[in-house]
Amino acid sequence: MKIKSISLGGFKGIREKATLPIAPITLFFGANSTGKSTVLQGFLYLYEILINRNCDPEYSSLVGEKIYLGGFNNLVHGKDNKNHITIGATLDLSEDIGTLEGYLSEAEEWLVENYIKELPTIEPKTYSFEFEITWDSFEKKPFIRKFTSTLDKEFTCVIEKKAGSRGAFISEFRTSNQAQLLHQGIEELNILMTEDWQAVPLSGLDHALPNINNRLNLSSAPWKWSDIFQDHPLSMTTYCESLISQSCLAPLKLISTRLTELLYIGPLRIIPDRNFIANIETSNDRWYDGAAAWELFSKADSRLKEDINRWYAAEYGLNTPYEFIAINEGDATLKKHSVLVKNKRSDIYHYLNELGVGVSQVFPFITASLIEQPCIISCEQPELHIHPRWQLVLADLMLEQINSNNEKNFLIETHSEHLMLRLLKRRRQTVESNLDDSRFNCKKSDIQIIFCEQENGRTKLIPITTTDEGEFDATWPNGFFTERRGELF
């Protein structure tokens, strides 16, 4: 599953809904306080909605108290709870064909196959969803008022909830996929799901988003299932419940899993001192200040350690004499894990705070990038405190990783012109077939730039892609490259 775009509207400085394309490497450029972090926080808010069913988070449970979200009233545009937030995404499911949850037990599968003669198997290539979150003046809290989902433009499901009510209802379910409406010529089902849908109540819901782990219950539908399938109404009820659940809820389980793999690295990372001792267990919230990277390295397998040291030592990498070494002291019950650095040229060992700040500041980003598992790496200013040449190297590091693992995403808030220039160079070299190392291949679909700027107090987001010539496909907005030309000429 790949995230192809994210939609945000009424969220912080973003007033009108904007749909932003997401690539394996997505860079957010712009001056300070123009909304670059807003999009990254949109992912954190989506996590709270899907994982914790919380539309009013004060803090992110992924990052902890290091990022203050402030709840719905702080996140909604203008901090006015008369406005609403729109948030959603589009997913590429082409590599997940046949894996969507069917929401049927073995006994139910037998029941459906025995009477209906087929299972409701859906194999979509794309899935889009959107939540509309608004303030409930009766309950004095925000809630998901509307949930819309679409599969390949063939299945569209809309679930709504009214303020103050104790349940929601499926207000719309339509499909243009006649094959999924069975081959037995059940005209009533065809009419029901293409022309004459009637709202189906869903009881006991606080939001228009049902529990994505449970099959929808259509037992309260305003029609008789015996009219649709007289031979065995229960089998038809089960079939339709599975069909609708699979089409509107199952893909949300995939993106929920991806969001739990999000590693958010903040702009200020710790510099471990000589007393640094790694926690035995680390967690996602410790990535924000970089502590998790040191903890992970101190207990990592040899593969990860070798990869990290490779990027610090290699000529195509940072080209330093430093080698990080995990130190394990004490017995099994009181074992202490820490990290030292060896200068291979002088054969001298150092504490981490004896080196230049850039060495330790870039370490969390390099470590997160080299983790083998699928993950979303969200980082604010990975270039902090590092030399321009090292900034070029970060671009190659990301390219190597997305070329070796197509389930990695980088969401990078940056001011680094050097990082951008290296990506443009790799685009040009890839097209011209003069790139010496295929690990750094860079296709058009690999990079997406989002330029952020403020206009009349509102965040304006401008998607920009790259050309085969290693240029931008649109005029670059104010700042960065224009400033450099202004100073030079």
LUMRO-291982 format. One record per residue (C-alpha): residue number from 1; x, y, z. Coordinates in steps of 0.02 Angstrom, whole numbers, always signed. Each point is the difference from the previous one (the first is absolute). Example, Ala and Ser with C-alpha at 12.3 -4.5 7.8 and 13.67 -1.06 7.14 Angstrom:
<recs>
<rec n="1" east="+615" north="-225" up="+390"/>
<rec n="2" east="+69" north="+172" up="-33"/>
</recs>
This chain:
<recs>
<rec n="1" east="+0" north="+0" up="+0"/>
<rec n="2" east="+66" north="+172" up="-48"/>
<rec n="3" east="-69" north="+169" up="+50"/>
<rec n="4" east="-26" north="+96" up="-162"/>
<rec n="5" east="-73" north="+161" up="+72"/>
<rec n="6" east="-65" north="+82" up="+156"/>
<rec n="7" east="-145" north="+124" up="+7"/>
<rec n="8" east="-13" north="+137" up="+130"/>
<rec n="9" east="-127" north="+139" up="+18"/>
<rec n="10" east="-51" north="+112" up="+144"/>
<rec n="11" east="+157" north="-62" up="+89"/>
<rec n="12" east="+106" north="+132" up="+87"/>
<rec n="13" east="+52" north="+126" up="-135"/>
<rec n="14" east="-74" north="-102" up="-143"/>
<rec n="15" east="-173" north="+72" up="-31"/>
<rec n="16" east="-54" north="-77" up="-165"/>
<rec n="17" east="+23" north="-186" up="-28"/>
<rec n="18" east="+166" north="-41" up="-82"/>
<rec n="19" east="+45" north="-170" up="-72"/>
<rec n="20" east="+188" north="-24" up="+8"/>
<rec n="21" east="+87" north="-138" up="-100"/>
<rec n="22" east="+117" north="-109" up="+104"/>
<rec n="23" east="+151" north="-85" up="-77"/>
<rec n="24" east="+129" north="-117" up="+77"/>
<rec n="25" east="+100" north="+160" up="+34"/>
<rec n="26" east="-109" north="+151" up="+35"/>
<rec n="27" east="+86" north="+164" up="+42"/>
<rec n="28" east="-88" north="+146" up="+84"/>
<rec n="29" east="+87" north="+163" up="-42"/>
<rec n="30" east="-42" north="+177" up="+55"/>
<rec n="31" east="+49" north="+141" up="+114"/>
<rec n="32" east="-20" north="-13" up="+187"/>
<rec n="33" east="-179" north="-6" up="+66"/>
<rec n="34" east="-79" north="-34" up="-169"/>
<rec n="35" east="-83" north="-165" up="+43"/>
<rec n="36" east="+129" north="-134" up="-37"/>
<rec n="37" east="-28" north="-83" up="+169"/>
<rec n="38" east="-188" north="+12" up="-24"/>
<rec n="39" east="-1" north="-139" up="-129"/>
<rec n="40" east="+111" north="-111" up="+108"/>
<rec n="41" east="-117" north="+29" up="+147"/>
<rec n="42" east="-144" north="-48" up="-114"/>
<rec n="43" east="+72" north="-176" up="-3"/>
<rec n="44" east="+9" north="+2" up="+190"/>
<rec n="45" east="-182" north="+54" up="+10"/>
<rec n="46" east="-52" north="-136" up="-123"/>
<rec n="47" east="+89" north="-126" up="+111"/>
<rec n="48" east="-100" north="+58" up="+152"/>
<rec n="49" east="-164" north="-16" up="-96"/>
<rec n="50" east="+33" north="-173" up="-72"/>
<rec n="51" east="+97" north="-82" up="+142"/>
<rec n="52" east="-71" north="+85" up="+154"/>
<rec n="53" east="-167" north="+61" up="-70"/>
<rec n="54" east="+44" north="+167" up="+78"/>
<rec n="55" east="-51" north="+159" up="-92"/>
<rec n="56" east="+55" north="+110" up="+144"/>
<rec n="57" east="+181" north="-47" up="+41"/>
<rec n="58" east="+97" north="+120" up="+109"/>
<rec n="59" east="+163" north="-87" up="-44"/>
<rec n="60" east="+53" north="-128" up="-128"/>
<rec n="61" east="+12" north="-174" up="+74"/>
<rec n="62" east="+135" north="-35" up="-131"/>
<rec n="63" east="+111" north="+145" up="+52"/>
<rec n="64" east="-57" north="+33" up="+178"/>
<rec n="65" east="-1" north="+172" up="+79"/>
<rec n="66" east="+137" north="+64" up="-114"/>
<rec n="67" east="-132" north="+54" up="-126"/>
<rec n="68" east="-151" north="+92" up="+66"/>
<rec n="69" east="-153" north="-27" up="-108"/>
<rec n="70" east="-118" north="+87" up="+120"/>
<rec n="71" east="-158" north="-93" up="-46"/>
<rec n="72" east="-130" north="+37" up="-133"/>
<rec n="73" east="-24" north="+182" up="+51"/>
<rec n="74" east="+185" north="+33" up="-28"/>
<rec n="75" east="+12" north="-100" up="-162"/>
<rec n="76" east="-155" north="+63" up="-91"/>
<rec n="77" east="+29" north="+147" up="-116"/>
<rec n="78" east="-11" north="+168" up="+88"/>
<rec n="79" east="-20" north="-93" up="+166"/>
<rec n="80" east="-185" north="+19" up="-31"/>
<rec n="81" east="-102" north="-156" up="+39"/>
<rec n="82" east="-135" north="+58" up="-119"/>
<rec n="83" east="+120" north="-57" up="-137"/>
<rec n="84" east="+36" north="-182" up="-38"/>
<rec n="85" east="+155" north="-101" up="-42"/>
<rec n="86" east="+12" north="-107" up="-156"/>
<rec n="87" east="+136" north="-132" up="-4"/>
<rec n="88" east="+26" north="-151" up="-111"/>
<rec n="89" east="+118" north="-93" up="-115"/>
<rec n="90" east="+13" north="-101" up="-159"/>
<rec n="91" east="+86" north="-170" up="+6"/>
<rec n="92" east="+80" north="-103" up="-136"/>
<rec n="93" east="-55" north="-180" up="+32"/>
<rec n="94" east="+67" north="-77" up="-160"/>
<rec n="95" east="+128" north="-102" up="+99"/>
<rec n="96" east="-132" north="-58" up="+125"/>
<rec n="97" east="-114" north="-91" up="-122"/>
<rec n="98" east="-92" north="-140" up="+89"/>
<rec n="99" east="+53" north="+51" up="+175"/>
<rec n="100" east="-149" north="+105" up="+57"/>
<rec n="101" east="-89" north="-63" up="+155"/>
<rec n="102" east="-162" north="-89" up="-45"/>
<rec n="103" east="-76" north="+11" up="+175"/>
<rec n="104" east="-64" north="-179" up="-9"/>
<rec n="105" east="+34" north="-147" up="+114"/>
<rec n="106" east="+28" north="-172" up="-76"/>
<rec n="107" east="-180" north="-48" up="+40"/>
<rec n="108" east="-65" north="+159" up="-82"/>
<rec n="109" east="+108" north="-29" up="-154"/>
<rec n="110" east="-79" north="-174" up="-15"/>
<rec n="111" east="-173" north="+74" up="+21"/>
<rec n="112" east="+25" north="+131" up="-135"/>
<rec n="113" east="+85" north="-117" up="-123"/>
<rec n="114" east="-132" north="-135" up="+27"/>
<rec n="115" east="-148" north="+112" up="-34"/>
<rec n="116" east="+68" north="+147" up="-102"/>
<rec n="117" east="+130" north="-105" up="-92"/>
<rec n="118" east="+139" north="+132" up="+16"/>
<rec n="119" east="+89" north="+109" up="+127"/>
<rec n="120" east="-1" north="+191" up="-13"/>
<rec n="121" east="+183" north="+16" up="-49"/>
<rec n="122" east="+53" north="+177" up="-46"/>
<rec n="123" east="+167" north="+35" up="-83"/>
<rec n="124" east="+18" north="+190" up="-15"/>
<rec n="125" east="+150" north="+98" up="-59"/>
<rec n="126" east="-41" north="+163" up="+88"/>
<rec n="127" east="-98" north="+50" up="+154"/>
<rec n="128" east="-45" north="+175" up="+56"/>
<rec n="129" east="-78" north="+54" up="+163"/>
<rec n="130" east="-45" north="+162" up="+85"/>
<rec n="131" east="-62" north="+49" up="+173"/>
<rec n="132" east="-97" north="+157" up="+42"/>
<rec n="133" east="+26" north="+45" up="+182"/>
<rec n="134" east="-110" north="+129" up="+83"/>
<rec n="135" east="-51" north="+61" up="+172"/>
<rec n="136" east="-148" north="-80" up="+89"/>
<rec n="137" east="-82" north="+143" up="+96"/>
<rec n="138" east="-109" north="-126" up="+95"/>
<rec n="139" east="+142" north="-112" up="+60"/>
<rec n="140" east="+128" north="+142" up="+7"/>
<rec n="141" east="+130" north="-98" up="-96"/>
<rec n="142" east="+54" north="-28" up="-181"/>
<rec n="143" east="-57" north="-151" up="-99"/>
<rec n="144" east="+12" north="-73" up="-174"/>
<rec n="145" east="-157" north="+60" up="-84"/>
<rec n="146" east="+31" north="-78" up="-169"/>
<rec n="147" east="+109" north="-140" up="-68"/>
<rec n="148" east="+14" north="-24" up="-188"/>
<rec n="149" east="+98" north="-139" up="-84"/>
<rec n="150" east="+24" north="-51" up="-181"/>
<rec n="151" east="+81" north="-152" up="-81"/>
<rec n="152" east="+60" north="+19" up="-181"/>
<rec n="153" east="-150" north="+115" up="-30"/>
<rec n="154" east="-105" north="-159" up="+4"/>
<rec n="155" east="-58" north="-5" up="+181"/>
<rec n="156" east="-46" north="+156" up="+97"/>
<rec n="157" east="-60" north="-10" up="+179"/>
<rec n="158" east="-57" north="+148" up="+106"/>
<rec n="159" east="-31" north="-15" up="+187"/>
<rec n="160" east="-70" north="+149" up="+96"/>
<rec n="161" east="-43" north="+44" up="+179"/>
<rec n="162" east="-104" north="+142" up="+66"/>
<rec n="163" east="+53" north="+104" up="+150"/>
<rec n="164" east="-73" north="-65" up="+162"/>
<rec n="165" east="-57" north="-165" up="-75"/>
<rec n="166" east="+45" north="-172" up="+71"/>
<rec n="167" east="+38" north="-81" up="-165"/>
<rec n="168" east="+49" north="+26" up="-180"/>
<rec n="169" east="-72" north="-57" up="-166"/>
<rec n="170" east="+63" north="-56" up="-170"/>
<rec n="171" east="-77" north="+138" up="-103"/>
<rec n="172" east="+68" north="-60" up="-166"/>
<rec n="173" east="+75" north="-156" up="-77"/>
<rec n="174" east="+15" north="-9" up="-187"/>
<rec n="175" east="+99" north="-104" up="-121"/>
<rec n="176" east="+31" north="-9" up="-186"/>
<rec n="177" east="+79" north="-172" up="+19"/>
<rec n="178" east="-139" north="-115" up="-56"/>
<rec n="179" east="+112" north="-153" up="+19"/>
<rec n="180" east="-3" north="+21" up="+187"/>
<rec n="181" east="-190" north="-4" up="+2"/>
<rec n="182" east="+1" north="-187" up="-34"/>
<rec n="183" east="-28" north="-98" up="-156"/>
<rec n="184" east="-168" north="-77" up="+45"/>
<rec n="185" east="-97" north="+148" up="-68"/>
<rec n="186" east="-67" north="+62" up="+168"/>
<rec n="187" east="-82" north="+156" up="-66"/>
<rec n="188" east="-50" north="+63" up="+172"/>
<rec n="189" east="+180" north="+7" up="+59"/>
<rec n="190" east="+53" north="+88" up="-159"/>
<rec n="191" east="-135" north="+132" up="+22"/>
<rec n="192" east="+41" north="+20" up="+184"/>
<rec n="193" east="+185" north="+34" up="-26"/>
<rec n="194" east="-9" north="+103" up="-158"/>
<rec n="195" east="-164" north="+95" up="+1"/>
<rec n="196" east="-107" north="-15" up="+156"/>
<rec n="197" east="+111" north="+1" up="+154"/>
<rec n="198" east="-89" north="+44" up="+162"/>
<rec n="199" east="+92" north="+62" up="+154"/>
<rec n="200" east="+53" north="-142" up="+116"/>
<rec n="201" east="+15" north="+42" up="+186"/>
<rec n="202" east="+157" north="-51" up="+95"/>
<rec n="203" east="-30" north="+5" up="+187"/>
<rec n="204" east="+121" north="+39" up="+140"/>
<rec n="205" east="+123" north="+107" up="-98"/>
<rec n="206" east="+77" north="+160" up="+68"/>
<rec n="207" east="+67" north="+43" up="-173"/>
<rec n="208" east="-43" north="-29" up="-181"/>
<rec n="209" east="+152" north="-116" up="+0"/>
<rec n="210" east="-46" north="-177" up="+55"/>
<rec n="211" east="+124" north="-116" up="+84"/>
<rec n="212" east="+112" north="-49" up="-146"/>
<rec n="213" east="+34" north="-171" up="+78"/>
<rec n="214" east="-183" north="-53" up="+2"/>
<rec n="215" east="-120" north="-40" up="-142"/>
<rec n="216" east="-142" north="+123" up="-25"/>
<rec n="217" east="-167" north="-57" up="+65"/>
<rec n="218" east="-140" north="+21" up="-128"/>
<rec n="219" east="-133" north="-90" up="+100"/>
<rec n="220" east="-96" north="+164" up="+24"/>
<rec n="221" east="-10" north="+35" up="-187"/>
<rec n="222" east="-169" north="+73" up="-54"/>
<rec n="223" east="-37" north="-144" up="-117"/>
<rec n="224" east="-34" north="-186" up="+15"/>
<rec n="225" east="+147" north="-110" up="-43"/>
<rec n="226" east="-123" north="-136" up="-47"/>
<rec n="227" east="-60" north="+113" up="-142"/>
<rec n="228" east="+177" north="+5" up="-67"/>
<rec n="229" east="+45" north="-183" up="+23"/>
<rec n="230" east="-145" north="-109" up="+51"/>
<rec n="231" east="+99" north="-164" up="+4"/>
<rec n="232" east="+109" north="+52" up="+147"/>
<rec n="233" east="-13" north="+182" up="+60"/>
<rec n="234" east="+139" north="-17" up="+130"/>
<rec n="235" east="+128" north="-48" up="-131"/>
<rec n="236" east="-45" north="+154" up="-104"/>
<rec n="237" east="+9" north="+113" up="+154"/>
<rec n="238" east="+172" north="-70" up="+40"/>
<rec n="239" east="+57" north="+20" up="-180"/>
<rec n="240" east="-50" north="+183" up="-7"/>
<rec n="241" east="+73" north="+39" up="+171"/>
<rec n="242" east="+165" north="-73" up="-58"/>
<rec n="243" east="-7" north="+90" up="-167"/>
<rec n="244" east="-28" north="+172" up="+77"/>
<rec n="245" east="+121" north="-27" up="+144"/>
<rec n="246" east="+136" north="-59" up="-117"/>
<rec n="247" east="-25" north="+146" up="-118"/>
<rec n="248" east="-5" north="+142" up="+128"/>
<rec n="249" east="+88" north="-62" up="+158"/>
<rec n="250" east="+131" north="-130" up="-47"/>
<rec n="251" east="+124" north="+122" up="-83"/>
<rec n="252" east="-3" north="+107" up="+157"/>
<rec n="253" east="+80" north="-146" up="+91"/>
<rec n="254" east="+146" north="+9" up="-122"/>
<rec n="255" east="+32" north="+185" up="+23"/>
<rec n="256" east="-22" north="-19" up="+189"/>
<rec n="257" east="+142" north="-125" up="-1"/>
<rec n="258" east="+109" north="+119" up="-101"/>
<rec n="259" east="-34" north="+145" up="+117"/>
<rec n="260" east="+54" north="-102" up="+151"/>
<rec n="261" east="+168" north="-17" up="-91"/>
<rec n="262" east="+23" north="+190" up="-9"/>
<rec n="263" east="+163" north="+64" up="+75"/>
<rec n="264" east="-6" north="+187" up="+33"/>
<rec n="265" east="+170" north="+83" up="+23"/>
<rec n="266" east="-4" north="+179" up="+63"/>
<rec n="267" east="+117" north="+145" up="-44"/>
<rec n="268" east="+103" north="-8" up="+161"/>
<rec n="269" east="+82" north="-166" up="+40"/>
<rec n="270" east="+90" north="-45" up="+161"/>
<rec n="271" east="+189" north="-9" up="+13"/>
<rec n="272" east="+30" north="-149" up="+116"/>
<rec n="273" east="+128" north="+40" up="+134"/>
<rec n="274" east="+124" north="-118" up="+82"/>
<rec n="275" east="-132" north="-56" up="+125"/>
<rec n="276" east="-123" north="-52" up="-135"/>
<rec n="277" east="-81" north="-170" up="+33"/>
<rec n="278" east="-126" north="-66" up="-125"/>
<rec n="279" east="-172" north="-52" up="+59"/>
<rec n="280" east="-29" north="-187" up="-9"/>
<rec n="281" east="-160" north="+30" up="-100"/>
<rec n="282" east="-25" north="+142" up="-120"/>
<rec n="283" east="-160" north="+69" up="-76"/>
<rec n="284" east="-56" north="+109" up="-145"/>
<rec n="285" east="-15" north="+156" up="+108"/>
<rec n="286" east="+188" north="-8" up="+36"/>
<rec n="287" east="+41" north="+29" up="-183"/>
<rec n="288" east="-47" north="+184" up="+11"/>
<rec n="289" east="+159" north="+50" up="+92"/>
<rec n="290" east="+102" north="-141" up="-78"/>
<rec n="291" east="+20" north="-101" up="+160"/>
<rec n="292" east="-81" north="-153" up="-81"/>
<rec n="293" east="+138" north="-7" up="-131"/>
<rec n="294" east="+137" north="-19" up="+129"/>
<rec n="295" east="-103" north="-126" up="+97"/>
<rec n="296" east="-34" north="-100" up="-157"/>
<rec n="297" east="+184" north="+1" up="-51"/>
<rec n="298" east="+59" north="-56" up="+172"/>
<rec n="299" east="-101" north="-160" up="-15"/>
<rec n="300" east="-10" north="-18" up="-191"/>
<rec n="301" east="+53" north="-150" up="-102"/>
<rec n="302" east="+163" north="+4" up="-96"/>
<rec n="303" east="-86" north="+42" up="-165"/>
<rec n="304" east="-68" north="+167" up="+59"/>
<rec n="305" east="+161" north="+48" up="+88"/>
<rec n="306" east="+103" north="-40" up="-155"/>
<rec n="307" east="-118" north="+101" up="-111"/>
<rec n="308" east="+8" north="+153" up="+113"/>
<rec n="309" east="+190" north="-7" up="+10"/>
<rec n="310" east="+7" north="-28" up="-188"/>
<rec n="311" east="-89" north="+165" up="-33"/>
<rec n="312" east="+114" north="+92" up="+122"/>
<rec n="313" east="+159" north="-74" up="-77"/>
<rec n="314" east="-30" north="-23" up="-188"/>
<rec n="315" east="+59" north="+128" up="-128"/>
<rec n="316" east="-177" north="+9" up="-70"/>
<rec n="317" east="-59" north="+27" up="+180"/>
<rec n="318" east="+61" north="+121" up="+133"/>
<rec n="319" east="+181" north="-56" up="-23"/>
<rec n="320" east="+49" north="+14" up="+184"/>
<rec n="321" east="+125" north="-103" up="+102"/>
<rec n="322" east="-133" north="-37" up="+130"/>
<rec n="323" east="-67" north="-170" up="+47"/>
<rec n="324" east="-143" north="-16" up="+125"/>
<rec n="325" east="+19" north="-140" up="+126"/>
<rec n="326" east="-136" north="-70" up="+114"/>
<rec n="327" east="+60" north="-26" up="+179"/>
<rec n="328" east="-88" north="-130" up="+108"/>
<rec n="329" east="+53" north="-9" up="+183"/>
<rec n="330" east="-63" north="-90" up="+155"/>
<rec n="331" east="-87" north="-165" up="+27"/>
<rec n="332" east="-164" north="-56" up="-75"/>
<rec n="333" east="-108" north="+86" up="+132"/>
<rec n="334" east="+98" north="+164" up="+3"/>
<rec n="335" east="+65" north="+14" up="-177"/>
<rec n="336" east="+41" north="+175" up="-59"/>
<rec n="337" east="-5" north="+47" up="-184"/>
<rec n="338" east="+93" north="+152" up="-65"/>
<rec n="339" east="+92" north="+60" up="-155"/>
<rec n="340" east="+180" north="+57" up="-28"/>
<rec n="341" east="+88" north="+63" up="-156"/>
<rec n="342" east="+168" north="-60" up="-63"/>
<rec n="343" east="+108" north="+108" up="-112"/>
<rec n="344" east="+75" north="-132" up="-116"/>
<rec n="345" east="+140" north="+116" up="-56"/>
<rec n="346" east="+66" north="+37" up="+175"/>
<rec n="347" east="-67" north="-157" up="+86"/>
<rec n="348" east="-72" north="+113" up="+136"/>
<rec n="349" east="-171" north="-25" up="+80"/>
<rec n="350" east="-117" north="+147" up="+32"/>
<rec n="351" east="-159" north="+38" up="+93"/>
<rec n="352" east="-137" north="+61" up="-116"/>
<rec n="353" east="+5" north="+178" up="+67"/>
<rec n="354" east="+185" north="+16" up="-42"/>
<rec n="355" east="-36" north="+3" up="-186"/>
<rec n="356" east="-70" north="+136" up="-111"/>
<rec n="357" east="-186" north="+27" up="+27"/>
<rec n="358" east="-44" north="-49" up="-178"/>
<rec n="359" east="+63" north="-178" up="+26"/>
<rec n="360" east="-131" north="-35" up="+133"/>
<rec n="361" east="-137" north="+109" up="-74"/>
<rec n="362" east="-9" north="-99" up="-162"/>
<rec n="363" east="+15" north="-170" up="+87"/>
<rec n="364" east="-188" north="-23" up="+38"/>
<rec n="365" east="-47" north="+34" up="-182"/>
<rec n="366" east="+131" north="-120" up="-67"/>
<rec n="367" east="-52" north="-134" up="+125"/>
<rec n="368" east="-186" north="+18" up="-37"/>
<rec n="369" east="+34" north="-5" up="-187"/>
<rec n="370" east="+96" north="-163" up="+13"/>
<rec n="371" east="-130" north="-98" up="+97"/>
<rec n="372" east="-50" north="-144" up="-114"/>
<rec n="373" east="-185" north="-4" up="+42"/>
<rec n="374" east="-131" north="+104" up="-94"/>
<rec n="375" east="-19" north="+170" up="+83"/>
<rec n="376" east="-44" north="+182" up="-24"/>
<rec n="377" east="+145" north="+111" up="+51"/>
<rec n="378" east="-58" north="+176" up="+39"/>
<rec n="379" east="+142" north="+120" up="+38"/>
<rec n="380" east="+15" north="+186" up="+30"/>
<rec n="381" east="+163" north="+69" up="-69"/>
<rec n="382" east="+110" north="-154" up="-14"/>
<rec n="383" east="+137" north="+118" up="-63"/>
<rec n="384" east="+14" north="+88" up="+168"/>
<rec n="385" east="+181" north="+41" up="+47"/>
<rec n="386" east="+78" north="-97" up="-144"/>
<rec n="387" east="+118" north="+51" up="-141"/>
<rec n="388" east="-74" north="+28" up="-175"/>
<rec n="389" east="+86" north="-157" up="-65"/>
<rec n="390" east="-84" north="-105" up="+133"/>
<rec n="391" east="-166" north="+76" up="-51"/>
<rec n="392" east="+30" north="-68" up="-175"/>
<rec n="393" east="+34" north="-171" up="+76"/>
<rec n="394" east="-171" north="-2" up="+87"/>
<rec n="395" east="-83" north="+6" up="-171"/>
<rec n="396" east="+97" north="-153" up="-56"/>
<rec n="397" east="-40" north="-90" up="+162"/>
<rec n="398" east="-186" north="+22" up="-29"/>
<rec n="399" east="+14" north="-55" up="-181"/>
<rec n="400" east="+94" north="-157" up="+49"/>
<rec n="401" east="-135" north="-43" up="+125"/>
<rec n="402" east="-153" north="+26" up="-110"/>
<rec n="403" east="+85" north="-100" up="-139"/>
<rec n="404" east="+31" north="-146" up="+117"/>
<rec n="405" east="-165" north="+9" up="+96"/>
<rec n="406" east="-152" north="+65" up="-93"/>
<rec n="407" east="-100" north="+11" up="+162"/>
<rec n="408" east="+104" north="+143" up="+71"/>
<rec n="409" east="-61" north="+179" up="-1"/>
<rec n="410" east="+98" north="+156" up="+44"/>
<rec n="411" east="-95" north="+157" up="+51"/>
<rec n="412" east="+134" north="+133" up="+15"/>
<rec n="413" east="-20" north="+179" up="+59"/>
<rec n="414" east="+158" north="+85" up="-59"/>
<rec n="415" east="+88" north="+162" up="-44"/>
<rec n="416" east="+143" north="-91" up="-87"/>
<rec n="417" east="+31" north="+60" up="-177"/>
<rec n="418" east="+144" north="-125" up="-10"/>
<rec n="419" east="-112" north="-149" up="+34"/>
<rec n="420" east="-117" north="+58" up="-137"/>
<rec n="421" east="+142" north="+28" up="-124"/>
<rec n="422" east="+64" north="-177" up="+25"/>
<rec n="423" east="-172" north="-73" up="-35"/>
<rec n="424" east="-15" north="+104" up="-158"/>
<rec n="425" east="+172" north="-59" up="-55"/>
<rec n="426" east="-47" north="-182" up="+30"/>
<rec n="427" east="-160" north="+25" up="-102"/>
<rec n="428" east="+102" north="+65" up="-147"/>
<rec n="429" east="+133" north="-136" up="+15"/>
<rec n="430" east="-131" north="-137" up="+8"/>
<rec n="431" east="-85" north="+59" up="-159"/>
<rec n="432" east="+166" north="+21" up="-90"/>
<rec n="433" east="+59" north="-173" up="+60"/>
<rec n="434" east="+165" north="+69" up="+63"/>
<rec n="435" east="-24" north="-40" up="+184"/>
<rec n="436" east="+142" north="-109" up="+60"/>
<rec n="437" east="-92" north="-75" up="+149"/>
<rec n="438" east="-176" north="-66" up="-33"/>
<rec n="439" east="-41" north="+10" up="+186"/>
<rec n="440" east="-25" north="+186" up="-27"/>
<rec n="441" east="-119" north="-12" up="-147"/>
<rec n="442" east="-132" north="+136" up="+8"/>
<rec n="443" east="-161" north="-8" up="-100"/>
<rec n="444" east="-128" north="+138" up="-16"/>
<rec n="445" east="-121" north="-97" up="+109"/>
<rec n="446" east="+130" north="-10" up="+140"/>
<rec n="447" east="-3" north="+185" up="+44"/>
<rec n="448" east="-137" north="+121" up="+46"/>
<rec n="449" east="+29" north="+178" up="+57"/>
<rec n="450" east="-130" north="+99" up="+97"/>
<rec n="451" east="+39" north="+185" up="+11"/>
<rec n="452" east="-83" north="+84" up="+149"/>
<rec n="453" east="-31" north="+185" up="+15"/>
<rec n="454" east="-113" north="+121" up="+92"/>
<rec n="455" east="-125" north="+106" up="-93"/>
<rec n="456" east="-114" north="+117" up="+99"/>
<rec n="457" east="+25" north="-104" up="+157"/>
<rec n="458" east="-42" north="-165" up="-86"/>
<rec n="459" east="+111" north="-145" up="-45"/>
<rec n="460" east="+21" north="-23" up="-187"/>
<rec n="461" east="+67" north="-169" up="-58"/>
<rec n="462" east="+73" north="-16" up="-175"/>
<rec n="463" east="+46" north="-175" up="-67"/>
<rec n="464" east="+153" north="+2" up="-114"/>
<rec n="465" east="+77" north="-147" up="-92"/>
<rec n="466" east="+164" north="-21" up="-95"/>
<rec n="467" east="+37" north="-20" up="-185"/>
<rec n="468" east="+115" north="-122" up="-89"/>
<rec n="469" east="+124" north="+142" up="-20"/>
<rec n="470" east="+16" north="+17" up="+189"/>
<rec n="471" east="-103" north="+160" up="+8"/>
<rec n="472" east="-165" north="+47" up="+81"/>
<rec n="473" east="-160" north="-20" up="-101"/>
<rec n="474" east="-64" north="+168" up="+61"/>
<rec n="475" east="+71" north="+170" up="+41"/>
<rec n="476" east="+81" north="-9" up="+170"/>
<rec n="477" east="-93" north="+112" up="+124"/>
<rec n="478" east="+81" north="+137" up="+102"/>
<rec n="479" east="+153" north="-45" up="+103"/>
<rec n="480" east="+146" north="-123" up="+2"/>
<rec n="481" east="+60" north="-16" up="-179"/>
<rec n="482" east="-52" north="+176" up="-48"/>
<rec n="483" east="+90" north="+69" up="+153"/>
<rec n="484" east="+161" north="-88" up="-51"/>
<rec n="485" east="-9" north="+71" up="-175"/>
<rec n="486" east="-33" north="+171" up="+72"/>
<rec n="487" east="+155" north="-8" up="+107"/>
<rec n="488" east="+111" north="-67" up="-139"/>
<rec n="489" east="-56" north="+113" up="-140"/>
</recs>
